[in-house]
Amino acid sequence: MAMSDQHPHTPDGRYFVVSGRLWRLSNPALAAEERERLVGLLMAARRQVGAARKRQDPDAERAARAAVDEAKRLLGERGPVWWNDGAPDYNRHMVRNTPYADWYAQLALLAPPPRS
């Protein structure tokens, strides 16, 4: 199991899990420089969303959210899947409702008990 901070990655490297929900990872075939450029675009768009919300400018917020969506599509996190084996997309699904349910349940069994 790959980990990103405290968020486990599915064994096939397609998703990470936050609060029991699957989120699609970026396309691993992207060149490092291209990924860095696209992540920069994504972060800038997210900052624009925050600025527009702070200004209470719905038109600017809508445009910024569209820029976030475009960056995520270019990264492969949304839109057509980046894998080609015909497997369906479970992006944003609760992991318990997907073929990853058994894998995720095993993680809970392997997790150390919470500290007191």
N, CA, C and O atoms as a MOPAC input file, in Angstrom:
PM7 MOZYME 1SCF
protein

 N      0.84100 1    -1.17900 1     0.00000 1
 C      0.00000 1     0.00000 1     0.00000 1
 C      0.88000 1     1.23500 1     0.00000 1
 O      1.71700 1     1.40800 1     0.88600 1
 N      0.69500 1     2.08700 1    -0.98500 1
 C      1.39400 1     3.36500 1    -1.01500 1
 C      0.63900 1     4.35200 1    -0.14400 1
 O     -0.58300 1     4.27900 1    -0.02100 1
 N      1.36100 1     5.25700 1     0.44800 1
 C      0.71900 1     6.25700 1     1.30800 1
 C      1.13400 1     7.64400 1     0.84600 1
 O      2.25700 1     7.84900 1     0.38600 1
 N      0.23500 1     8.57100 1     0.97200 1
 C      0.50200 1     9.97300 1     0.75900 1
 C      0.05500 1    10.65300 1     2.03300 1
 O     -1.14200 1    10.76600 1     2.29800 1
 N      1.00800 1    11.10200 1     2.81800 1
 C      0.69500 1    11.58200 1     4.15400 1
 C     -0.06100 1    10.46500 1     4.87100 1
 O      0.46300 1     9.35900 1     5.00200 1
 N     -1.27300 1    10.72900 1     5.33400 1
 C     -2.05200 1     9.67900 1     5.98900 1
 C     -3.11900 1     9.09400 1     5.07600 1
 O     -3.96600 1     8.33200 1     5.54200 1
 N     -3.10500 1     9.42600 1     3.79900 1
 C     -4.13300 1     8.96800 1     2.87400 1
 C     -3.62900 1     7.76900 1     2.07100 1
 O     -2.70200 1     7.90400 1     1.27200 1
 N     -4.23400 1     6.60200 1     2.27900 1
 C     -3.76100 1     5.41800 1     1.55600 1
 C     -4.09000 1     5.48400 1     0.06500 1
 O     -5.11300 1     6.02900 1    -0.34800 1
 N     -3.19100 1     4.91400 1    -0.71600 1
 C     -3.39100 1     4.78100 1    -2.16300 1
 C     -3.82600 1     3.35700 1    -2.44800 1
 O     -3.32500 1     2.41300 1    -1.83800 1
 N     -4.76100 1     3.20400 1    -3.37500 1
 C     -5.19700 1     1.86600 1    -3.76000 1
 C     -4.01600 1     1.10500 1    -4.35700 1
 O     -3.09300 1     1.71200 1    -4.90000 1
 N     -4.04500 1    -0.21400 1    -4.25500 1
 C     -2.92100 1    -1.01100 1    -4.76500 1
 C     -2.60000 1    -0.77300 1    -6.24000 1
 O     -1.44900 1    -0.91600 1    -6.65400 1
 N     -3.61300 1    -0.41100 1    -7.03900 1
 C     -3.36600 1    -0.16300 1    -8.46500 1
 C     -2.89200 1     1.26600 1    -8.74700 1
 O     -2.62300 1     1.60700 1    -9.89900 1
 N     -2.78800 1     2.09600 1    -7.72000 1
 C     -2.26700 1     3.45200 1    -7.88400 1
 C     -3.21100 1     4.42000 1    -8.56500 1
 O     -2.77800 1     5.46000 1    -9.06100 1
 N     -4.48800 1     4.09800 1    -8.59600 1
 C     -5.45000 1     4.96600 1    -9.28700 1
 C     -6.10700 1     5.98300 1    -8.36900 1
 O     -6.50200 1     7.05600 1    -8.82400 1
 N     -6.23200 1     5.66700 1    -7.08900 1
 C     -6.97500 1     6.52000 1    -6.16500 1
 C     -6.24900 1     6.64500 1    -4.83500 1
 O     -5.40900 1     5.81500 1    -4.48600 1
 N     -6.59100 1     7.70500 1    -4.09600 1
 C     -6.25200 1     7.78000 1    -2.68700 1
 C     -7.57300 1     7.92700 1    -1.94200 1
 O     -8.58400 1     8.30500 1    -2.53300 1
 N     -7.56500 1     7.62900 1    -0.65200 1
 C     -8.78900 1     7.59800 1     0.13400 1
 C     -8.73200 1     8.67100 1     1.21300 1
 O     -7.75500 1     8.77500 1     1.95500 1
 N     -9.79800 1     9.46900 1     1.28700 1
 C     -9.96400 1    10.46300 1     2.35200 1
 C    -11.36000 1    10.27200 1     2.91500 1
 O    -12.34900 1    10.32900 1     2.18400 1
 N    -11.43100 1    10.04700 1     4.20900 1
 C    -12.71500 1     9.85600 1     4.89500 1
 C    -13.59000 1     8.81900 1     4.19500 1
 O    -14.80100 1     9.00200 1     4.06700 1
 N    -12.97300 1     7.73800 1     3.74700 1
 C    -13.71600 1     6.65400 1     3.13200 1
 C    -14.13500 1     6.88700 1     1.68900 1
 O    -14.87900 1     6.08100 1     1.13000 1
 N    -13.67500 1     7.96500 1     1.07700 1
 C    -14.04700 1     8.28800 1    -0.30600 1
 C    -12.80800 1     8.19900 1    -1.20500 1
 O    -11.71800 1     8.63000 1    -0.83100 1
 N    -13.00400 1     7.63300 1    -2.39400 1
 C    -11.92900 1     7.52500 1    -3.37700 1
 C    -11.78900 1     8.81900 1    -4.16800 1
 O    -12.77800 1     9.41700 1    -4.59100 1
 N    -10.54900 1     9.23600 1    -4.35800 1
 C    -10.22700 1    10.40800 1    -5.17300 1
 C     -9.16400 1     9.99000 1    -6.17800 1
 O     -8.13600 1     9.42700 1    -5.80400 1
 N     -9.41000 1    10.26500 1    -7.44900 1
 C     -8.48900 1     9.82700 1    -8.49100 1
 C     -7.16200 1    10.57100 1    -8.39800 1
 O     -7.11900 1    11.78800 1    -8.21200 1
 N     -6.09400 1     9.81300 1    -8.53100 1
 C     -4.74800 1    10.38400 1    -8.55900 1
 C     -4.42300 1    10.91800 1    -9.95000 1
 O     -5.08800 1    10.57500 1   -10.92800 1
 N     -3.41400 1    11.74400 1   -10.02800 1
 C     -2.93400 1    12.25900 1   -11.30800 1
 C     -2.37300 1    11.13500 1   -12.15700 1
 O     -1.97200 1    10.09100 1   -11.64400 1
 N     -2.35200 1    11.35800 1   -13.43100 1
 C     -1.80700 1    10.39800 1   -14.38200 1
 C     -0.30900 1    10.22100 1   -14.13100 1
 O      0.44600 1    11.18200 1   -14.28300 1
 N      0.13600 1     9.03800 1   -13.75700 1
 C      1.55800 1     8.83600 1   -13.47300 1
 C      2.43600 1     8.89600 1   -14.71900 1
 O      3.66000 1     8.96200 1   -14.60600 1
 N      1.82700 1     8.87300 1   -15.90600 1
 C      2.60800 1     8.94100 1   -17.14000 1
 C      3.00100 1    10.36900 1   -17.50600 1
 O      3.77100 1    10.57100 1   -18.44500 1
 N      2.48700 1    11.35900 1   -16.78100 1
 C      2.86600 1    12.74300 1   -17.06600 1
 C      4.34000 1    12.95700 1   -16.73700 1
 O      4.83300 1    12.49400 1   -15.70800 1
 N      5.02700 1    13.65700 1   -17.61300 1
 C      6.42300 1    14.01500 1   -17.34500 1
 C      6.47000 1    14.91700 1   -16.11500 1
 O      5.54300 1    15.69100 1   -15.87700 1
 N      7.52500 1    14.82200 1   -15.34800 1
 C      7.65400 1    15.59500 1   -14.09800 1
 C      7.48100 1    17.09500 1   -14.34000 1
 O      6.81600 1    17.77900 1   -13.56200 1
 N      8.07200 1    17.59700 1   -15.40500 1
 C      7.98100 1    19.03400 1   -15.69300 1
 C      6.54200 1    19.43800 1   -16.01800 1
 O      6.07300 1    20.49300 1   -15.59200 1
 N      5.84800 1    18.58700 1   -16.77700 1
 C      4.45700 1    18.87600 1   -17.12800 1
 C      3.57100 1    18.80200 1   -15.89300 1
 O      2.69800 1    19.64800 1   -15.70500 1
 N      3.78700 1    17.80300 1   -15.05500 1
 C      3.02000 1    17.68400 1   -13.81400 1
 C      3.23600 1    18.92700 1   -12.94300 1
 O      2.28200 1    19.48700 1   -12.40200 1
 N      4.47800 1    19.34600 1   -12.81600 1
 C      4.78600 1    20.53500 1   -12.01400 1
 C      4.07700 1    21.77100 1   -12.57400 1
 O      3.52600 1    22.57300 1   -11.81900 1
 N      4.09500 1    21.91800 1   -13.89000 1
 C      3.42300 1    23.05800 1   -14.52900 1
 C      1.92200 1    23.01700 1   -14.26200 1
 O      1.32100 1    24.03500 1   -13.91900 1
 N      1.32300 1    21.85000 1   -14.41900 1
 C     -0.12100 1    21.70800 1   -14.22000 1
 C     -0.51800 1    21.89900 1   -12.75900 1
 O     -1.55200 1    22.50200 1   -12.47100 1
 N      0.28800 1    21.39500 1   -11.84600 1
 C      0.00700 1    21.61300 1   -10.42200 1
 C      0.09600 1    23.10300 1   -10.10500 1
 O     -0.68600 1    23.61100 1    -9.30100 1
 N      1.03900 1    23.80300 1   -10.72700 1
 C      1.13100 1    25.26100 1   -10.54900 1
 C     -0.13600 1    25.95300 1   -11.02800 1
 O     -0.63500 1    26.86500 1   -10.36800 1
 N     -0.66000 1    25.52400 1   -12.17600 1
 C     -1.91400 1    26.08300 1   -12.68100 1
 C     -3.06700 1    25.79600 1   -11.72200 1
 O     -3.90400 1    26.65900 1   -11.45800 1
 N     -3.09500 1    24.56700 1   -11.20500 1
 C     -4.15300 1    24.17700 1   -10.27100 1
 C     -4.09500 1    25.02700 1    -8.99900 1
 O     -5.12100 1    25.52500 1    -8.53700 1
 N     -2.92100 1    25.18900 1    -8.44500 1
 C     -2.79100 1    25.97100 1    -7.20500 1
 C     -3.16100 1    27.43600 1    -7.44700 1
 O     -3.80600 1    28.06000 1    -6.60400 1
 N     -2.75800 1    27.97900 1    -8.58500 1
 C     -3.11600 1    29.36500 1    -8.90400 1
 C     -4.62500 1    29.50200 1    -9.04200 1
 O     -5.20600 1    30.47400 1    -8.55900 1
 N     -5.25800 1    28.54800 1    -9.68900 1
 C     -6.71700 1    28.59200 1    -9.85100 1
 C     -7.41100 1    28.48100 1    -8.50100 1
 O     -8.41300 1    29.15500 1    -8.26300 1
 N     -6.89100 1    27.64100 1    -7.61700 1
 C     -7.48700 1    27.51900 1    -6.27700 1
 C     -7.34900 1    28.82600 1    -5.50300 1
 O     -8.26200 1    29.22700 1    -4.78100 1
 N     -6.21000 1    29.48600 1    -5.65600 1
 C     -6.05300 1    30.80400 1    -5.00400 1
 C     -7.04900 1    31.81200 1    -5.57600 1
 O     -7.58100 1    32.64900 1    -4.84700 1
 N     -7.30000 1    31.72800 1    -6.88600 1
 C     -8.27100 1    32.62600 1    -7.51400 1
 C     -9.67800 1    32.36900 1    -6.99100 1
 O    -10.45600 1    33.30800 1    -6.82300 1
 N    -10.01000 1    31.11600 1    -6.73300 1
 C    -11.31500 1    30.79900 1    -6.14100 1
 C    -11.43800 1    31.49200 1    -4.79300 1
 O    -12.44500 1    32.14300 1    -4.51400 1
 N    -10.41600 1    31.35400 1    -3.95700 1
 C    -10.44500 1    31.97800 1    -2.64000 1
 C    -10.55700 1    33.48400 1    -2.71600 1
 O    -11.31800 1    34.09500 1    -1.96600 1
 N     -9.80100 1    34.08500 1    -3.61800 1
 C     -9.84800 1    35.54100 1    -3.76300 1
 C    -11.22400 1    35.99900 1    -4.24300 1
 O    -11.74700 1    37.00200 1    -3.76000 1
 N    -11.79900 1    35.28200 1    -5.17200 1
 C    -13.12400 1    35.64400 1    -5.68600 1
 C    -14.18200 1    35.50100 1    -4.59400 1
 O    -15.08000 1    36.33500 1    -4.47500 1
 N    -14.07000 1    34.44800 1    -3.80500 1
 C    -15.02600 1    34.27000 1    -2.70000 1
 C    -14.88400 1    35.40100 1    -1.69400 1
 O    -15.87700 1    35.92700 1    -1.19200 1
 N    -13.64700 1    35.77000 1    -1.40500 1
 C    -13.40200 1    36.85300 1    -0.44400 1
 C    -14.00300 1    38.16400 1    -0.95100 1
 O    -14.53500 1    38.95400 1    -0.17100 1
 N    -13.91500 1    38.38800 1    -2.26500 1
 C    -14.48900 1    39.60600 1    -2.87600 1
 C    -15.98700 1    39.47300 1    -3.11400 1
 O    -16.64900 1    40.43800 1    -3.49600 1
 N    -16.51900 1    38.27200 1    -2.88800 1
 C    -17.92800 1    37.97300 1    -3.16100 1
 C    -18.26700 1    38.29500 1    -4.61700 1
 O    -19.23800 1    38.98600 1    -4.92400 1
 N    -17.40900 1    37.75500 1    -5.50400 1
 C    -17.54700 1    37.97400 1    -6.94400 1
 C    -17.92000 1    36.64100 1    -7.60200 1
 O    -17.03400 1    35.86300 1    -7.95600 1
 N    -19.21900 1    36.37000 1    -7.76800 1
 C    -19.62100 1    35.05600 1    -8.29700 1
 C    -19.12200 1    34.77600 1    -9.71100 1
 O    -18.84200 1    33.62400 1   -10.04100 1
 N    -19.00600 1    35.79200 1   -10.54500 1
 C    -18.51100 1    35.55900 1   -11.90800 1
 C    -17.04700 1    35.13500 1   -11.88900 1
 O    -16.65500 1    34.20700 1   -12.59700 1
 N    -16.24400 1    35.81500 1   -11.07900 1
 C    -14.82600 1    35.45600 1   -10.96700 1
 C    -14.67700 1    34.08500 1   -10.32100 1
 O    -13.79700 1    33.31300 1   -10.70200 1
 N    -15.53100 1    33.77500 1    -9.34400 1
 C    -15.45800 1    32.46400 1    -8.70400 1
 C    -15.79700 1    31.36000 1    -9.70600 1
 O    -15.13200 1    30.32500 1    -9.74100 1
 N    -16.81800 1    31.58000 1   -10.51100 1
 C    -17.21000 1    30.59900 1   -11.52300 1
 C    -16.05500 1    30.36800 1   -12.50500 1
 O    -15.75700 1    29.22800 1   -12.86300 1
 N    -15.41200 1    31.44900 1   -12.93400 1
 C    -14.28200 1    31.33500 1   -13.86600 1
 C    -13.10800 1    30.61000 1   -13.20700 1
 O    -12.44800 1    29.78800 1   -13.84200 1
 N    -12.85200 1    30.91200 1   -11.94500 1
 C    -11.74900 1    30.26100 1   -11.23800 1
 C    -12.03700 1    28.77300 1   -11.03800 1
 O    -11.14300 1    27.94000 1   -11.18400 1
 N    -13.27300 1    28.44400 1   -10.70600 1
 C    -13.63100 1    27.02800 1   -10.54700 1
 C    -13.50000 1    26.28100 1   -11.87400 1
 O    -13.12200 1    25.10900 1   -11.88900 1
 N    -13.80600 1    26.93800 1   -12.96900 1
 C    -13.62000 1    26.31800 1   -14.28700 1
 C    -12.13600 1    26.07800 1   -14.54600 1
 O    -11.76900 1    25.06400 1   -15.13900 1
 N    -11.28200 1    26.99600 1   -14.11000 1
 C     -9.83100 1    26.82000 1   -14.27400 1
 C     -9.33100 1    25.66100 1   -13.40700 1
 O     -8.45200 1    24.91100 1   -13.83300 1
 N     -9.87800 1    25.50500 1   -12.19900 1
 C     -9.52800 1    24.36300 1   -11.34500 1
 C     -9.91900 1    23.07400 1   -12.06900 1
 O     -9.12100 1    22.14000 1   -12.14800 1
 N    -11.12800 1    23.02400 1   -12.58900 1
 C    -11.60300 1    21.83000 1   -13.28000 1
 C    -10.70700 1    21.50300 1   -14.47100 1
 O    -10.35700 1    20.34100 1   -14.67700 1
 N    -10.33800 1    22.49500 1   -15.24400 1
 C     -9.48900 1    22.26500 1   -16.41700 1
 C     -8.12600 1    21.71000 1   -16.00000 1
 O     -7.62300 1    20.77500 1   -16.62200 1
 N     -7.53300 1    22.27200 1   -14.96500 1
 C     -6.23300 1    21.78400 1   -14.50400 1
 C     -6.34800 1    20.34000 1   -14.02300 1
 O     -5.47800 1    19.51800 1   -14.31000 1
 N     -7.41500 1    20.03000 1   -13.29500 1
 C     -7.61100 1    18.66500 1   -12.80500 1
 C     -7.81900 1    17.69300 1   -13.96900 1
 O     -7.36100 1    16.55200 1   -13.90900 1
 N     -8.49900 1    18.13200 1   -15.01800 1
 C     -8.67700 1    17.28100 1   -16.19900 1
 C     -7.34100 1    17.03300 1   -16.89700 1
 O     -7.05600 1    15.91400 1   -17.32400 1
 N     -6.53000 1    18.07200 1   -17.01000 1
 C     -5.22100 1    17.91300 1   -17.64200 1
 C     -4.30600 1    17.00800 1   -16.82200 1
 O     -3.47300 1    16.29500 1   -17.38100 1
 N     -4.45800 1    17.03600 1   -15.50300 1
 C     -3.68500 1    16.16100 1   -14.62500 1
 C     -4.20800 1    14.71500 1   -14.65900 1
 O     -3.51500 1    13.78900 1   -14.23800 1
 N     -5.42300 1    14.53600 1   -15.15900 1
 C     -6.02100 1    13.20800 1   -15.20800 1
 C     -6.85100 1    12.86400 1   -13.98700 1
 O     -7.29300 1    11.72500 1   -13.83500 1
 N     -7.06800 1    13.83900 1   -13.11600 1
 C     -7.84100 1    13.60300 1   -11.89400 1
 C     -9.34400 1    13.63900 1   -12.14500 1
 O    -10.12300 1    13.15700 1   -11.32300 1
 N     -9.74800 1    14.20000 1   -13.26100 1
 C    -11.15500 1    14.24900 1   -13.67200 1
 C    -11.20900 1    13.95200 1   -15.16400 1
 O    -10.18400 1    13.90600 1   -15.84400 1
 N    -12.42300 1    13.75000 1   -15.65500 1
 C    -12.59700 1    13.49400 1   -17.08100 1
 C    -12.26100 1    12.05800 1   -17.42200 1
 O    -12.35900 1    11.17300 1   -16.57200 1
 N    -11.86400 1    11.82300 1   -18.66800 1
 C    -11.55300 1    10.45300 1   -19.09400 1
 C    -10.43900 1     9.85500 1   -18.23200 1
 O     -9.49600 1    10.55000 1   -17.85300 1
 N    -10.55600 1     8.57800 1   -17.93000 1
 C     -9.54200 1     7.91900 1   -17.11200 1
 C     -8.23200 1     7.81400 1   -17.88400 1
 O     -8.22900 1     7.79900 1   -19.11500 1
 N     -7.13700 1     7.74100 1   -17.16400 1
 C     -5.82500 1     7.64800 1   -17.80000 1
 C     -5.35900 1     6.20500 1   -17.96600 1
 O     -4.33800 1     5.96400 1   -18.61100 1
 N     -6.07400 1     5.25300 1   -17.40700 1
 C     -5.69600 1     3.85000 1   -17.60300 1
 C     -6.47500 1     3.30600 1   -18.80000 1
 O     -7.49700 1     3.86300 1   -19.20000 1
 N     -5.97300 1     2.21500 1   -19.35800 1
 C     -6.58300 1     1.71000 1   -20.59500 1
 C     -6.96900 1     0.22900 1   -20.51800 1
 O     -7.03900 1    -0.44800 1   -21.54400 1
 N     -7.22200 1    -0.27600 1   -19.29600 1
 C     -7.59100 1    -1.68600 1   -19.17600 1
 C     -9.09700 1    -1.89800 1   -19.10300 1
 O     -9.55300 1    -3.01300 1   -18.84800 1
 N     -9.86900 1    -0.84600 1   -19.32200 1
 C    -11.31900 1    -0.95700 1   -19.32900 1
 C    -11.97700 1    -0.88400 1   -17.96600 1
 O    -13.20200 1    -0.94200 1   -17.87000 1
 N    -11.18000 1    -0.75800 1   -16.90100 1
 C    -11.75300 1    -0.67700 1   -15.55200 1
 C    -12.55700 1     0.61400 1   -15.41100 1
 O    -12.14700 1     1.66300 1   -15.90800 1
 N    -13.70300 1     0.53500 1   -14.73100 1
 C    -14.52700 1     1.73100 1   -14.55100 1
 C    -13.87600 1     2.72600 1   -13.60700 1
 O    -12.92400 1     2.41000 1   -12.89300 1
 N    -14.41200 1     3.92600 1   -13.62500 1
 C    -13.91900 1     5.00200 1   -12.76200 1
 C    -14.76300 1     5.04900 1   -11.49200 1
 O    -15.99100 1     5.10800 1   -11.55800 1
 N    -14.10500 1     5.02400 1   -10.34600 1
 C    -14.79400 1     5.12600 1    -9.06300 1
 C    -14.46500 1     6.43400 1    -8.35800 1
 O    -14.61500 1     6.53100 1    -7.14000 1
 N    -14.02200 1     7.43700 1    -9.10000 1
 C    -13.69900 1     8.73000 1    -8.50900 1
 C    -14.89400 1     9.27400 1    -7.72700 1
 O    -16.01700 1     9.31100 1    -8.22900 1
 N    -14.63500 1     9.68700 1    -6.51200 1
 C    -15.60000 1    10.28200 1    -5.58800 1
 C    -16.60600 1     9.27800 1    -5.02000 1
 O    -17.52700 1     9.68400 1    -4.31200 1
 N    -16.46300 1     8.01000 1    -5.30100 1
 C    -17.33700 1     6.98100 1    -4.71500 1
 C    -16.85000 1     6.65500 1    -3.31100 1
 O    -15.66300 1     6.77200 1    -3.00600 1
 N    -17.77400 1     6.24900 1    -2.47100 1
 C    -17.39400 1     5.72500 1    -1.16700 1
 C    -16.71600 1     4.37700 1    -1.41200 1
 O    -17.24300 1     3.52800 1    -2.13100 1
 N    -15.56200 1     4.19400 1    -0.81600 1
 C    -14.77400 1     2.99400 1    -1.07300 1
 C    -15.55200 1     1.72600 1    -0.72200 1
 O    -15.35800 1     0.69100 1    -1.35900 1
 N    -16.41500 1     1.79000 1     0.26600 1
 C    -17.18200 1     0.60000 1     0.68400 1
 C    -18.13300 1     0.11900 1    -0.40600 1
 O    -18.59500 1    -1.02000 1    -0.35600 1
 N    -18.43300 1     0.96500 1    -1.39000 1
 C    -19.34400 1     0.61200 1    -2.48000 1
 C    -18.60800 1     0.26700 1    -3.76900 1
 O    -19.19400 1     0.30000 1    -4.85100 1
 N    -17.33700 1    -0.06100 1    -3.65400 1
 C    -16.52000 1    -0.32700 1    -4.83900 1
 C    -15.77500 1    -1.65300 1    -4.67100 1
 O    -15.79900 1    -2.24500 1    -3.59100 1
 N    -15.12300 1    -2.11400 1    -5.71700 1
 C    -14.30500 1    -3.33100 1    -5.58900 1
 C    -13.11900 1    -3.16700 1    -4.62400 1
 O    -12.46700 1    -4.15800 1    -4.29300 1
 N    -12.83200 1    -1.96700 1    -4.17600 1
 C    -11.73900 1    -1.72500 1    -3.23200 1
 C    -12.17300 1    -1.91600 1    -1.78000 1
 O    -11.35700 1    -1.73900 1    -0.87600 1
 N    -13.42400 1    -2.27000 1    -1.53300 1
 C    -13.96300 1    -2.35500 1    -0.17500 1
 C    -13.17400 1    -3.33400 1     0.69700 1
 O    -12.82700 1    -3.00200 1     1.83000 1
 N    -12.88900 1    -4.51800 1     0.19400 1
 C    -12.16200 1    -5.50000 1     0.99700 1
 C    -10.74800 1    -5.02500 1     1.31300 1
 O    -10.27700 1    -5.17900 1     2.44000 1
 N    -10.07500 1    -4.45500 1     0.33200 1
 C     -8.73700 1    -3.89700 1     0.54900 1
 C     -8.78700 1    -2.84500 1     1.65000 1
 O     -7.95400 1    -2.85500 1     2.55700 1
 N     -9.75400 1    -1.94000 1     1.57800 1
 C     -9.84200 1    -0.85800 1     2.55400 1
 C    -10.16800 1    -1.40500 1     3.94600 1
 O     -9.63800 1    -0.91400 1     4.94300 1
 N    -11.02000 1    -2.39800 1     4.01900 1
 C    -11.35700 1    -3.00900 1     5.31300 1
 C    -10.11400 1    -3.62400 1     5.94400 1
 O     -9.95200 1    -3.57300 1     7.16400 1
 N     -9.24200 1    -4.20100 1     5.13600 1
 C     -8.00300 1    -4.78100 1     5.66400 1
 C     -7.08800 1    -3.70900 1     6.25700 1
 O     -6.35900 1    -3.97300 1     7.21300 1
 N     -7.12600 1    -2.50300 1     5.69400 1
 C     -6.30400 1    -1.42000 1     6.24400 1
 C     -6.68800 1    -1.12600 1     7.68900 1
 O     -5.82400 1    -0.88400 1     8.53200 1
 N     -7.97400 1    -1.14800 1     7.96900 1
 C     -8.44900 1    -0.87600 1     9.32800 1
 C     -7.93300 1    -1.94700 1    10.28400 1
 O     -7.62200 1    -1.65400 1    11.43900 1
 N     -7.84300 1    -3.17000 1     9.81300 1
 C     -7.34400 1    -4.25300 1    10.66000 1
 C     -5.84800 1    -4.11300 1    10.92300 1
 O     -5.35700 1    -4.53800 1    11.96800 1
 N     -5.12800 1    -3.52200 1     9.98000 1
 C     -3.68600 1    -3.37600 1    10.09900 1
 C     -3.27400 1    -2.09900 1    10.81800 1
 O     -2.12600 1    -1.96900 1    11.24300 1
 N     -4.19300 1    -1.16500 1    10.95500 1
 C     -3.86700 1     0.13300 1    11.56100 1
 C     -3.53300 1    -0.03300 1    13.03500 1
 O     -4.16500 1    -0.82300 1    13.73600 1
 N     -2.53800 1     0.71200 1    13.50400 1
 C     -2.23600 1     0.65100 1    14.93500 1
 C     -3.37100 1     1.28100 1    15.72400 1
 O     -4.06200 1     2.16300 1    15.21400 1
 N     -3.57300 1     0.84100 1    16.96100 1
 C     -4.64300 1     1.43800 1    17.76200 1
 C     -4.35800 1     2.90700 1    18.04200 1
 O     -3.19600 1     3.30700 1    18.12500 1
 N     -5.40700 1     3.71800 1    18.18800 1
 C     -5.19200 1     5.14000 1    18.46900 1
 C     -4.45600 1     5.32500 1    19.79900 1
 O     -4.61500 1     4.54600 1    20.74000 1
 N     -3.65100 1     6.38000 1    19.83800 1
 C     -2.91500 1     6.69200 1    21.07200 1
 C     -3.85400 1     7.28000 1    22.10700 1
 O     -4.79100 1     8.00600 1    21.77500 1
 N     -3.58900 1     6.95700 1    23.37600 1
 C     -4.43100 1     7.50000 1    24.45700 1
 C     -3.73500 1     8.64200 1    25.12800 1
 O     -4.27700 1     9.23300 1    26.06200 1

